[in-house]
């Protein structure tokens, strides 16, 4: 299974995980599908409504350290300044990708 990092980035930017309230669960499920499709054993651990962490294990055995997705799947609010691009589109303009991320108004 080959994952295109540009397309994966655009897919992840499209998820509205603004906190509050978070709503990471749909993004977690998307990541789980990718990782389980790559042969990893996955488990989702809910900690609030529509909020969860994802644990993925390579090889599916408890003797190996797990790969964990936690914490910053949620993002900060968009802010009050107007956006010049769609914050959830992951548009590529002149070789730069733009969209919401963890604190900046553009990811490039």
Secondary structure, 3 states (H helix, E strand, C coil): CCCCHHHHHHHHHHCCCECCCCCCHHHHHHHHHHHHHCCCEEEEEEEECCEEEEEEECCCCCCCCCEEECCCCCECCCCCCCCCCCCCCCEEECCEEECCCCCCCCCC
